[in-house]
Amino acid sequence: MNRLFAGYLNATLLSAVCLCSSQVLTASFSEVYETYRGALDSKNWSLALSSSEEALAEGLRSFDIRGENVANLRMNYARELLRDGQNELAAIQLELSLKSKVANHGRQSSELIDVLVELANSTVATNARQALKYYRRVLKIVKGQGNELVEAKITLNAGLRLAKAGELKAASGYLRDAYGFYTRRYGNGDIRAGLAGLNLGRIEFANEENDEALKMLTSALEAFKSPEPAARQLDSATRKSLVQVLETMEMRDAATEHVIAFALGNAVEGYANPTVLYEGKRIAPLAALTPRDSSGVERVGGDLSVIVYFDVDENGFAVNPTIAESTSKALSKTAIRIVSNRRYSPRIEDGEPVVSRGLMFRYSLNSTIRY
């Protein structure tokens, strides 16, 4: 029996349990529910998952299975399932919770907001079209109530989730709405505006709209000046994206500021090793290996491979590439070009960028073609 069917069967069987010995069961429910609350407070997620399931089972015996208490217990259990990555099982519980809430409060009630958001979150990775229906439905309810802050929060959440799921077109619309709201109300320094701007910049870069990507990412940086760990992580993510955009636009010197800032921001007690920030433009190895004439043909069988040693200077440029081993002159040229086009964060020592020497890059092309 698969887990999805088992979850559905479990929910169905529990819903059919007769209510009896209500005083004993209520006491039992209280004990289990307190265990669940304690697990949340201590962030003991495995206990939170098991105790939320037990609380639901007790609640189904203690309360009206179509009532608000059970609907909320299903929500609690679904949230723990989502935390555990069991999205399909969570969606089953959330649908049952939504059905009860609609029956008890109507289709336009604010009581539906949380469950609709969780339903959208639980389905966005596997069924983006269905998730969009949930997001649109909950935003319609929120707009009807005129709560702009809640609307912006849900809009930003939808944009971030859709972007992570690869639904870039849909994500862009939500992120632009959220970015516009937060910048108008709080300015570019608001971390929520920055988060929306960072993801918009990445989407624009993916769509090869480099000028717009540069604009959005530069704006997003203003929101991540706090020394808090979360802001520092977002600052590093934004700077890495800026390096990629600027390198793609062949603005290598302009990228240096962000290269060094990334390195310093990721240093631990003043030290950090080089990290690849930009892989370089794609170079077709077969095109590079095609000889100009028959006199330039290399007769090499088996694996084609090259080992390159190189240094990374204080500004993150790969310099001094040297061929250590090679089975193909043409492939060696390709490997040198790849290394030279890369951009790294520099090595950090005592809080300062320094040259890092003797890095190795291995490039191979498995091929049965003889050149």
Helices and strands as residue ranges (DSSP letters): H 3-15, H 22-42, H 45-62, H 68-83, H 87-105, G 110-112, H 113-123, H 128-145, H 148-164, H 168-186, H 191-206, H 210-221, H 229-248, H 252-265, E 275-278, H 285-289, G 294-296, E 303-312, E 318-326, H 329-341, E 343-345, E 347-349, E 352-354, E 356-366
